[in-house]
Amino acid sequence: MEIHLVRHGETVANKEKRMQGVTDTPLTDLGISQARELEKNLSQYKFDLCMSSPLKRAKDTARIVTNERQPIIVNDDLIELDFGSWEGVKKRDVESLYPVDYEMFWNFPHCYKPKSGESFQEAGYRIKKFLDVLKKEHGTKTLLIVTHAIVIKTILIKIENRCLSTMWDAPFVHNCFHTIREI
């Protein structure tokens, strides 16, 4: 199976440098432009299926990059990590408000256990379950999956059999990031 992983375009929270997780903020004009540009690049591929996170920023990006020519299947397992009390907080403030959690999040992601929200371990179980179902139900298809940075990083970790401690290793997942993997 060939999967094309795409991160949503820039959002208001991205522009304001806020943690957004499951908080849904709309695409900016730049985010819409990024998605339109990616649509041109993706038009060379034929997708059997397009899947998206339930968050509007991902669904809107999916609609744009498919040029609304393909139905989009929303899958709850593709939702971004729930940042709990960090949701909506400016990234620079997270470090001063939550110094221990901040240290764990960036330097020891495999050990990060927030007081509220979702850990990388929990997200890893969710993504593994998603990938297992994907392989079983769509084994030989070419899929477009529009989702979020941490979900993409976790998918790459799972299909490459790496440890969650490598969460922040390359690649950097920028807005409208696109990568292709065989699984």
C-alpha positions as CSV (number, residue, x, y, z in Angstrom):
1,M,0.0,0.0,0.0
2,E,1.2,3.5,-0.8
3,I,0.3,6.2,1.6
4,H,0.7,9.9,0.9
5,L,0.8,11.8,4.2
6,V,-0.1,15.5,4.1
7,R,-0.3,18.0,7.0
8,H,-2.9,20.7,6.9
9,G,-2.1,24.3,5.7
10,E,-1.2,27.1,8.0
11,T,-3.9,28.0,10.6
12,V,-4.6,31.0,12.7
13,A,-3.1,29.2,15.7
14,N,0.1,28.3,13.7
15,K,0.4,32.0,12.7
16,E,0.0,33.1,16.3
17,K,2.4,30.4,17.5
18,R,-0.2,28.8,19.8
19,M,-0.5,25.1,20.7
20,Q,-3.7,24.0,19.0
21,G,-4.0,20.2,19.3
22,V,-7.7,19.4,19.2
23,T,-8.6,23.1,19.2
24,D,-9.9,23.8,15.7
25,T,-8.7,27.0,14.2
26,P,-9.3,27.9,10.5
27,L,-6.8,28.0,7.7
28,T,-5.3,31.4,7.0
29,D,-5.1,32.8,3.5
30,L,-1.6,31.5,3.4
31,G,-2.8,28.0,4.5
32,I,-5.4,28.0,1.7
33,S,-2.7,29.1,-0.8
34,Q,-0.3,26.3,0.5
35,A,-3.1,23.8,-0.1
36,R,-3.8,25.1,-3.6
37,E,-0.1,24.8,-4.4
38,L,0.1,21.3,-3.1
39,E,-3.0,20.4,-5.1
40,K,-1.0,21.1,-8.3
41,N,1.8,18.8,-7.1
42,L,-0.6,16.0,-6.1
43,S,-2.6,16.1,-9.3
44,Q,0.0,13.7,-10.8
45,Y,-1.2,10.9,-8.5
46,K,-4.3,8.8,-8.5
47,F,-5.7,8.1,-5.1
48,D,-8.1,5.2,-4.4
49,L,-9.1,6.9,-1.1
50,C,-8.7,10.1,0.8
51,M,-8.9,10.1,4.5
52,S,-8.8,13.1,6.9
53,S,-8.7,14.0,10.5
54,P,-12.1,15.2,11.8
55,L,-10.7,18.7,12.5
56,K,-11.8,21.4,10.0
57,R,-8.3,22.5,9.2
58,A,-7.5,19.0,7.9
59,K,-10.8,18.5,6.1
60,D,-10.6,21.9,4.4
61,T,-7.0,21.1,3.3
62,A,-8.2,17.7,2.0
63,R,-11.0,19.3,0.0
64,I,-8.6,21.8,-1.5
65,V,-5.8,19.3,-2.4
66,T,-8.3,16.9,-4.0
67,N,-10.0,19.8,-5.8
68,E,-13.2,18.4,-4.3
69,R,-13.1,15.6,-6.9
70,Q,-13.0,12.8,-4.3
71,P,-15.0,11.9,-1.3
72,I,-13.2,12.4,2.0
73,I,-13.5,9.7,4.7
74,V,-13.2,11.3,8.1
75,N,-11.3,9.1,10.6
76,D,-11.2,10.0,14.3
77,D,-7.9,8.2,14.8
78,L,-6.3,10.9,12.6
79,I,-7.0,13.7,15.1
80,E,-4.1,15.7,16.5
81,L,-2.6,15.0,19.9
82,D,-4.8,16.6,22.7
83,F,-2.5,19.1,24.4
84,G,-4.9,19.4,27.4
85,S,-4.0,22.5,29.4
86,W,-1.6,23.7,26.7
87,E,-4.4,24.1,24.2
88,G,-4.5,27.7,22.9
89,V,-1.4,28.7,25.0
90,K,1.4,30.5,23.1
91,K,4.4,28.2,22.7
92,R,6.7,30.6,24.4
93,D,4.4,30.6,27.5
94,V,4.2,26.8,27.7
95,E,7.8,26.6,28.8
96,S,7.4,29.0,31.7
97,L,3.9,27.8,32.8
98,Y,4.7,24.0,32.5
99,P,8.5,23.7,32.7
100,V,8.7,20.0,33.7
101,D,6.1,18.9,31.1
102,Y,7.8,21.1,28.5
103,E,11.1,19.4,29.1
104,M,9.6,16.0,28.8
105,F,7.6,16.9,25.7
106,W,10.6,18.1,23.8
107,N,13.5,16.0,25.2
108,F,11.9,12.8,26.3
109,P,8.6,12.4,24.3
110,H,8.4,8.7,25.0
111,C,8.2,9.5,28.8
112,Y,5.9,12.5,28.4
113,K,2.7,12.1,30.5
114,P,0.6,15.2,30.7
115,K,-1.7,15.9,33.6
116,S,-4.5,16.4,31.1
117,G,-4.6,15.6,27.4
118,E,-2.9,12.8,25.6
119,S,0.5,11.3,25.8
120,F,2.7,10.2,22.9
121,Q,2.3,6.6,24.1
122,E,-1.5,6.9,23.9
123,A,-1.3,8.5,20.5
124,G,1.0,5.8,19.4
125,Y,-1.5,3.1,20.3
126,R,-4.2,5.0,18.5
127,I,-2.1,5.3,15.3
128,K,-0.9,1.7,15.5
129,K,-4.6,0.6,15.6
130,F,-5.4,2.8,12.6
131,L,-2.5,1.4,10.6
132,D,-3.4,-2.2,11.4
133,V,-7.0,-1.5,10.1
134,L,-5.6,0.3,7.1
135,K,-3.4,-2.6,6.1
136,K,-6.3,-5.1,6.6
137,E,-9.0,-3.1,4.7
138,H,-7.0,-1.3,2.0
139,G,-3.9,-3.5,1.4
140,T,-3.1,-2.6,-2.2
141,K,-4.5,0.9,-2.5
142,T,-3.0,4.3,-2.9
143,L,-4.2,6.5,-0.1
144,L,-4.1,10.2,0.6
145,I,-4.1,10.9,4.4
146,V,-4.6,14.6,5.5
147,T,-3.8,15.0,9.2
148,H,-1.5,16.8,11.6
149,A,2.2,17.0,12.4
150,I,2.4,14.7,15.4
151,V,0.1,12.2,13.8
152,I,2.4,12.1,10.7
153,K,5.5,11.9,12.9
154,T,3.8,9.0,14.8
155,I,2.8,7.2,11.6
156,L,6.4,7.4,10.3
157,I,7.7,6.1,13.6
158,K,5.3,3.2,13.5
159,I,6.0,2.1,9.9
160,E,9.8,2.5,10.4
161,N,9.7,0.6,13.7
162,R,11.4,3.4,15.6
163,C,10.9,4.4,19.2
164,L,8.8,7.3,20.3
165,S,12.0,8.9,21.6
166,T,12.8,9.8,18.0
167,M,9.7,11.9,17.7
168,W,11.6,15.1,17.0
169,D,14.1,13.6,14.5
170,A,13.8,14.6,10.9
171,P,11.8,15.2,8.9
172,F,10.3,18.5,10.0
173,V,6.6,18.4,9.3
174,H,5.8,22.0,8.0
175,N,2.4,23.1,6.9
176,C,1.2,21.2,3.7
177,F,4.2,18.8,4.2
178,H,3.8,15.8,1.8
179,T,5.6,12.5,2.0
180,I,5.1,9.1,0.4
181,R,5.6,5.7,2.2
182,E,5.0,2.1,1.3
183,I,3.5,0.0,4.1
